[in-house]
Amino acid sequence: MASPQSKIRVAVNGYGVIGKRVADAIALQDDMEVAGVADVETDWRMQAALKRGFKLFAAGADRLNAMRDAGLDVAGSLEDLLAKTDVVVDCTPKKIAAKNVVTYRDRGLKFIVQGGEKHEVTGHSFVAEASYAGAIGRPATRVVSCNTTSIVRTLTALKSVGLLRRARGTLLRRATDPWESHAGGIMNTLVPEAEIPSHQGPDAKTVDPDLDVVTMAVKVPETLAHLHYWVVDLTRKASKDEVLAALRASSRIALIRMKDGLTALNTVKELMADSGRPRDNMYEVALWADMLAVEGDEAFYAYMVDNQAIVIPETIDAIRALTSRETDGAVSIKKTNATLGIGAPFSR
Ligand SMILES: NC(=O)c1ccc[n+]([C@@H]2O[C@H](COP(=O)([O-])OP(=O)(O)OC[C@H]3O[C@@H](n4cnc5c(N)ncnc54)[C@H](O)[C@@H]3O)[C@@H](O)[C@H]2O)c1
């Protein structure tokens, strides 16, 4: 276990879309370090990890030889990595982490799983602005999915000023991630999710059971980000300015404007690239302020979610909460925001 003075040693198991971003973000913190990254692959992605200076470990005895045969400089097995780790962030594909946690528990290691896993895997679901306090000192938590993170962030902002009664949202979900869009995804169609509510609404309630939220979702043929449309019943009549002020109070919601030329997902992504964000990451929920409308006690708005990036700051905060390194969620959020440059590309 890390002493109060030493850096928290973090293992990242699964160096994919989320894992590589988590590793980079950990490396930017002054109170934690990447003990190593583990994976099963042998290709260019692992070379990239080594080039970034991370120690690479093989998850699975059979993978150690395969990775060494592929010419990778592998430091050892996952077990070797876990032996010098305080916290594991499991970023393996859906359902694999649920099996890995047996190993982490046997070793008495604290661990974080991602949104592909069910709430029951850890018994706690994490969004920093809503459930940091409940994660302090726990053995494990689950950083919820990209969509769920955005839902909890926005509804928590409205709830915290007493404006939220209930919320109904339609989610346009990106079909696959850019790096693997040659291998899957959909083209020239839209695919409705078969059930209403879609799983994200109920999932948000694993973070905050008091939320009255229903979601519907459709998969769309693009890879950049998700787009959400929301109708929110407020507790009373309110002005547009009041609703915007509530959303602006969250440091992880960025208010953007159509009139600035941010008229589509690709233009917002381009702003991230031009702002020098690594991998064009957008950690914030980007919500169109000039599109937002309020009629009486109903608010209507739309926002964009960079699915590859939004959970990264949450994961950093979850590491601090589990290890009790920081017991004030607001302090951790501020620190994480500063290291990742959150808010900087946007006018507030
Ligand atoms: N991609 C997203 O937009 C996104 C957003 C939020 C949350 N998540 C969640 O994050 C988790 C990871 O998703 P991802 O998109 O990064 O997946 P990914 O497929 O991009 O990366 C997973 C990595 O784990 C490796 N891996 C596979 N089996 C392994 C094993 N047994 N041991 C160690 N490594 C193994 C793979 O080789 C790959 O490098 C999932 O729970 C997912 O639901 C994904």
The ligand as an SDF file (V2000), in Angstrom:
LIG
                    3D

 44 48  0  0  0  0  0  0  0  0999 V2000
  -14.2530    2.7770  -26.3670 N   0  0  0  0  0  0  0  0  0  0  0  0
  -15.0180    3.6140  -25.7070 C   0  0  0  0  0  0  0  0  0  0  0  0
  -15.4910    4.6010  -26.2600 O   0  0  0  0  0  0  0  0  0  0  0  0
  -15.3240    3.3780  -24.2590 C   0  0  0  0  0  0  0  0  0  0  0  0
  -15.8430    4.4650  -23.5410 C   0  0  0  0  0  0  0  0  0  0  0  0
  -16.0970    4.3280  -22.1760 C   0  0  0  0  0  0  0  0  0  0  0  0
  -15.8760    3.0950  -21.5650 C   0  0  0  0  0  0  0  0  0  0  0  0
  -15.3970    2.0410  -22.3040 N   0  0  0  0  0  0  0  0  0  0  0  0
  -15.1770    0.7880  -21.6030 C   0  0  0  0  0  0  0  0  0  0  0  0
  -13.7790    0.6460  -21.3530 O   0  0  0  0  0  0  0  0  0  0  0  0
  -13.4100   -0.7410  -21.3670 C   0  0  0  0  0  0  0  0  0  0  0  0
  -12.3460   -0.9400  -22.4160 C   0  0  0  0  0  0  0  0  0  0  0  0
  -12.8730   -0.5710  -23.6720 O   0  0  0  0  0  0  0  0  0  0  0  0
  -11.9290   -0.1380  -24.8810 P   0  0  0  0  0  0  0  0  0  0  0  0
  -12.8210    0.5400  -25.8580 O   0  0  0  0  0  0  0  0  0  0  0  0
  -10.7170    0.5440  -24.3900 O   0  0  0  0  0  0  0  0  0  0  0  0
  -11.5230   -1.5550  -25.4650 O   0  0  0  0  0  0  0  0  0  0  0  0
  -10.3590   -1.8600  -26.5130 P   0  0  0  0  0  0  0  0  0  0  0  0
  -10.7680   -3.0930  -27.2220 O   0  0  0  0  0  0  0  0  0  0  0  0
  -10.0130   -0.6500  -27.2890 O   0  0  0  0  0  0  0  0  0  0  0  0
   -9.1070   -2.1690  -25.5770 O   0  0  0  0  0  0  0  0  0  0  0  0
   -9.0420   -3.3080  -24.7780 C   0  0  0  0  0  0  0  0  0  0  0  0
   -7.5930   -3.7480  -24.6770 C   0  0  0  0  0  0  0  0  0  0  0  0
   -7.5310   -4.8780  -23.7870 O   0  0  0  0  0  0  0  0  0  0  0  0
   -6.7100   -5.8710  -24.3730 C   0  0  0  0  0  0  0  0  0  0  0  0
   -7.0970   -7.1740  -23.8400 N   0  0  0  0  0  0  0  0  0  0  0  0
   -7.9930   -8.0670  -24.3190 C   0  0  0  0  0  0  0  0  0  0  0  0
   -8.0750   -9.1350  -23.5110 N   0  0  0  0  0  0  0  0  0  0  0  0
   -7.2170   -8.8980  -22.4830 C   0  0  0  0  0  0  0  0  0  0  0  0
   -6.8600   -9.6250  -21.3130 C   0  0  0  0  0  0  0  0  0  0  0  0
   -7.4150  -10.8060  -21.0200 N   0  0  0  0  0  0  0  0  0  0  0  0
   -5.9350   -9.1020  -20.4720 N   0  0  0  0  0  0  0  0  0  0  0  0
   -5.3600   -7.9020  -20.7460 C   0  0  0  0  0  0  0  0  0  0  0  0
   -5.6580   -7.1730  -21.8420 N   0  0  0  0  0  0  0  0  0  0  0  0
   -6.5850   -7.6740  -22.6920 C   0  0  0  0  0  0  0  0  0  0  0  0
   -6.9210   -5.7120  -25.8750 C   0  0  0  0  0  0  0  0  0  0  0  0
   -5.8430   -6.2680  -26.6080 O   0  0  0  0  0  0  0  0  0  0  0  0
   -7.0060   -4.1900  -26.0100 C   0  0  0  0  0  0  0  0  0  0  0  0
   -5.7250   -3.6060  -26.1940 O   0  0  0  0  0  0  0  0  0  0  0  0
  -14.7270   -1.5000  -21.6010 C   0  0  0  0  0  0  0  0  0  0  0  0
  -15.3150   -1.7930  -20.3620 O   0  0  0  0  0  0  0  0  0  0  0  0
  -15.5770   -0.4690  -22.3290 C   0  0  0  0  0  0  0  0  0  0  0  0
  -16.9640   -0.7300  -22.2330 O   0  0  0  0  0  0  0  0  0  0  0  0
  -15.0900    2.1780  -23.6210 C   0  0  0  0  0  0  0  0  0  0  0  0
  1  2  1  0
  2  3  2  0
  2  4  1  0
  4  5  1  0
  4 44  2  0
  5  6  2  0
  6  7  1  0
  7  8  2  0
  8  9  1  0
  8 44  1  0
  9 10  1  0
  9 42  1  0
 10 11  1  0
 11 12  1  0
 11 40  1  0
 12 13  1  0
 13 14  1  0
 14 15  2  0
 14 16  1  0
 14 17  1  0
 17 18  1  0
 18 19  2  0
 18 20  1  0
 18 21  1  0
 21 22  1  0
 22 23  1  0
 23 24  1  0
 23 38  1  0
 24 25  1  0
 25 26  1  0
 25 36  1  0
 26 27  1  0
 26 35  1  0
 27 28  2  0
 28 29  1  0
 29 30  1  0
 29 35  2  0
 30 31  1  0
 30 32  2  0
 32 33  1  0
 33 34  2  0
 34 35  1  0
 36 37  1  0
 36 38  1  0
 38 39  1  0
 40 41  1  0
 40 42  1  0
 42 43  1  0
M  CHG  2   8   1  16  -1
M  END
$$$$
